[in-house]
Structure formats: C-alpha cells, structure tokens
Amino acid sequence: MAQQKMSPELLWQLGRVSGETVTADGAVLYGVSRYNLADNKSERNLYAIPAKGGAAKQLTSGPGAESGAQVLPDGRILYNYKGQLWEMDKDGGNPVQRTHVEGGMQNIRISPKGTHILFSKEVKLEKILAKDLYTDLPKANAQVYTTLNYRHWDTWEDGSYNHVFYATYDAATGKTGEPVDIMKDELFDCPQMPFGGAEDFIFDPTGTQIIYVCKKKHGKEYAVSTNTDIYRYNLLTGQTENLSEGMMGYDTQPVFSPDGKQLSWLSMARDGYEADKNDVIVYDLAAKTRVNLTKDWDGTVSASRYSNDGKSIFFLAVVKGTEQVFGIDLRSKAVKQLTKGQFDINGFVGQTGNTLVVTRADMNHAGELYTVDIKKGDVKQLSDVNKDIYGNLGMSKVEERWVKTSDGQQMLVWVIFPPDFDPAKKYPTLLYCQGGPQSAVSQFYSFRWNFQLMAAQGYIIVAPNRRGMPGHGVKWNEEISKDWGGQPIRDYLAAIDDVSKEAYVDKNRLGAVGASYGGYSVFMLAGVHENRFKSFIAHDGLFDLRSWYGTTEELWFANWDIGAYWDKANEKTHAQFNPSNFVNNWNTPIMIVQGGIDYRVGIEQGLQAFQAAQLKGIKSKLLYFPEENHWVLSAQNAITWQREFFSWLKETL
C-alpha cells in the first residue's frame, strides 16, 4: 500500500501526549489531547499504562480536560476537572466530584497526608476598569493605567492577580474549609504570568509548609526585571520567608528531595537576562545553605527532578541540537549524560525502580511516553498513541550537517528531506529561522512549524543552530544579545550557501521562513540577502526596533537584547540591525503573518512591513488573525495558517 504524506489535516488528527505521574505500583498516568476540527475544540482524557509495557487503558471520557492526576495511598486517583477536585478508582471507575469550591480552582494539589488542598485563583485587587472606578457608569468601556506592565502576552491588565490558596480537606466527605490566601493583598502573581502553572507552588513533605515562586515586583519594576524568588509559607505561623534572597535572576521549579531535607530549584544569576545559564541549586533546609551543582558545567538546564533514592538529580538540557537526560551525583557533584540519540527528551513523568518515564519526540514523531534505563541509558517506547497514522506515513530523512561559519566556527545544521527524496532531482529549499532568539533548534515536533509537514510538500528544510542557541556552550548561547542582525544573520547565510552547493538543491528556488526573532530574521534577510531568496514568510516578526521597543511588554528582554533607542550606547543596534532601515533593498515576494492580540510583538510590526512592501510594489500578502496571540492556537486558524503558508510557497517558489 502506498504511504501517505503528512498534511495539515492529518497533523491535527494526531493525539498530543503529556505525562502526569507514576504510581507506586508502576503504572504511568498520562493525558492525550485530541482536536475536533469541526467544533474547533480539544478534548483531553486520562490514560494508564504499565511502565513495563502493555496495553493502555482510558480512565476518563468527560467533555473538556482532565489533568493534575495525583495518587492516594489506597490507589485511588485524584484529578482536576472543570475547576474542582474529582476522585476515581485506579481503573477509572466510580468517578466522584470531591470539592465544590465557589468559582472553581486552578492547579489543584493535595497535601502529602491528604488534610489540605492547595490551588490558585484570581483575586481582584485594583480598580483599573472604568466601571469599577465609576460605579455610576456601568457601560463605560475604558481602562486607566499609571504604570507599566499594563498588558502581558495577550491580555490587558484588569486589576486581577493570581494568588495561592490553601484549605483544609476532609478526605472522607470531600468538604473543604475556608480558603486562605497566603499572598493576601499583594499585587503579585503566582503562578507566574503568562505561562506558569502547578509547578510554581508545592507542599513540603510534612504538609505544613508551602513553597511558591513569585516575582514580588509591581508596575515598571516588574516590566524590567526577571527576579523571581522561592518563598516558604508556614501554615502554622502564617509567616513567609524568602529562600533565594540575594539571587537576582529567575528562580523557578522548586522540588523537594524524597526525605524532605533538601529543596532544589533552577536559577539564573543575572536580573533582566531571561536566557541566562540555568543552574541547579540545592538548598539544605537545616543548614540553610545553597549549593550550585552545575556552576562549572558548560550548558543550561531546562527541567530537573530528584531520583527516588535521593542520591542524585536528573535534569534535561539541550546538547548539540538534541535534548537529553543528564544525572548529577549529589556526593561527587559529577555530571553525566545518560541518553544519546537523534531525539528530544522534553519532560519527566516519574520514576519506578531503575526506570525513568519521560516524554520524547523527534522531527518525524510527535511526543510519546518512553522509558529510560537509568544505569544503561537505553530508551524504549512505552505509549504509541499515533501508531495508526505513523504506520502508514512516509518519514523524512533528517541529516546532521556541520557548516563552517563566516568567522571560522563549526555550526550544526539540521537538513530535513522529503520522504520520497531522490538525490538525482532538484528541490526547492527553505531556510528555517528559529525564534527565541535563544531557543534551540533541536529534535522538537511543532504543530505549526512542522518540518515533517514542510518536507512532505516537496521541500528540503535547512534549520541551522545559529549563534544564540543553547546546546553548544554558554558562550555560543550568549553571542546573539545586542548582535541580532550581525553574526546570527551571517550564520543563516553560511548555512543556506553551504547546503545550496548540493546538486539536489534548486538554487533558483530558495525561501526563508520564520516567526518572532525568526520573523525578524526574515525581514533582515529581505534587505541583505543579495538575491539568494525567491520568497519570504515572516510571522509576528520585529520589523522596526524603535516602535517595537515602544510597544512590547516584557521590557527586561528588550533592554538586555536591544536596549532603549534613545540611549546612545544602543545606536549601532538600532541603526545596523533594524530591518526597517533596509527596506530600500527589498525586492522579493513576502507574506506577512500577524496576530491581533500579540503584545510581545505588536500588531504595528506586521502592518508596517506589509505597508512598506505594498508601497514599494513588491508582491506581498498579509495573513491577519484578529484573535491569535504570538502563536496560532485555534485548530481551524492553524489549518488556515498552513494552507496559506503552502499556497504562498507554491505561488512564489
């Protein structure tokens, strides 16, 4: 039977797997989200599978999303559903709603002894909306601000803040006591905005203390700082203590050791630098001492967890274009890479015996559950949610290529080939420009920037690990700041020039595509590419650095990487690395994609670029999503994005 090729519609039929936890008897609980294109909605259900392998069993089937699975001592499972805590048998039977908290809850946790619940909820603390300021004007539609951080990601500030609450919980009846707001009247958020979740607050093993992450800054101070801290709240005394006092960057992801004597978290050293080296910190609760376990390791950590015996810490980190599992022996402090291969291990689920359960993906496969043998490093597939689709799908060859850059460095470049690739033919080729700018081009599987999908339409994809990406040492990672349009752009040109030497690349049909910093890169390349490319696609890219600096919200990032346009120290950046300064050189068809509620890269960026192209008489198209942010999250919008993407390439390339 002929193999299928990936299509946008087929891509959105894939189940999206995410881990929950591992039970004491070795069952792995996980969730699978599936999208219904007709309804433009997703559905997430919980499943269980033995860690040793075997058949998966569906545990829930209610409309909506079940998440936050936690296992009780008797084996029954607690989970979050529609803002309340539910309980079911370990085989999914007898589901019962346990709590009825008014207004619902988010990110619900239960204490180790089952006597308290912990959750987050929005609290209205400021009057910003006109109808709140002037009660006699209930139909007024205005907002009043006197400081910065008036909007974030895709939401305008309305005076509400995420706070952490706890309440007593009767396991027999499901009744809860009066919730206690441990942050009281503080104008701060936990979980952190815009992407924080249940990982931002945890009980200690005794259930008498709460650890939470918070940036206790407000207004302009919040907008220019990354200084989150790790706080400990005592349920018995009501007192709060800052455990990371004096640590000036991001402090996140607190985790207790199994014996409760240590607390570890991830930490960045410098305030304002969101892509700083991320290290593993261990805090001894009795001695009140902190140790940086990865200070001398030349890399950056993305996630960590203790081993079940408490003798080591496992962590995830990007290395040479892949994300792998590492281990730190807590006695010797030695760091060892445990897994190797052309894949990304991008999440911990849990541990049973000498086996870690993780999520793993590669450029040909969406994430699934895998096991890792801690001693041998062997990786074995556990779940196979999408086997019916992948079993009949043509796969792309993914080649690791090393390219010499203009300054004599060796750069990893991923090259992805069409599934029916024939080296005797010539293929149109796309240069993929990654966003971030300090995020990795690893073996990720994206549901928008999907290399498998692009290659299946007959394109070769060139995806460089240009300057600014993790996985090649801290120095390489840092070299993009204040040099956006310099060496990173030359790295892109080195990559496409090198791959274009191959006979199977049609040098007359080269395109460049990307989003965010990748969109910036496309705008920049449009002015300096010297006729290499025949077509461009830029999604939510930075077109004019001056107006971008004046409208973006997380100013710590803007200050670190670009700097204020009125500061003479930043004249070079705003003159030499500003795409709008090179529009006079534009001569190539370009499609511009812009989200209407993208406040990271505001709407004026895409509109300015489209207007410039139109006024210069350049073939151009604007794809505008009024209700999408910096991403495209709606299923039908995503299909529209992909259809327009490939339609444009077919028309221009």
Secondary structure, DSSP 4 states (H G I P E B T S, - for coil): -PPB---HHHHTTS-EEEEEEE-TTSEEEEEEEEEETTTTEEEEEEEEEETT----EE----SSBEEEEEE-TTS-EEEEETTEEEEE-TTS-S-EE----TT--EEEEE-TTSSEEEEEEEEE----BHHHH-TT-TT---B--SSS--EETTEE--SEEEEEEEEEB-TTT--B---EETTTT-S--SSPTTT--GGGEEE-TTSSEEEEEE----THHHHT----EEEEEETTT--EEETTTT--S-EEEEEE-TTSSEEEEEE-SSTT-TTSPPEEEEEETTTTEEEETTTTSSS-EEEEEE-TTSSEEEEEEEETTEEEEEEEETTT--EEE---SSSEEEEEEEEETTEEEEEEEETTEEEEEEEEETTT--EEE---TTHHHHTTBPPPPEEEEEEE-TTS-EEEEEEE--TT--TTS-EEEEEEE--TTT---SS---SSS-HHHHHHTT-EEEEE--TT-TTS-HHHHHTTTT-TTSHHHHHHHHHHHHHTTSTTEEEEEEEEEEETHHHHHHHHHHHHSTT--SEEEEES----HHHHHTT-S-HHHHHHHT--TTSGGGHHHHHHS-GGGGGGG--S-EEEEEETT-SSS-HHHHHHHHHHHHHTT--EEEEEETT--SS--SHHHHHHHHHHHHHHHHHH-
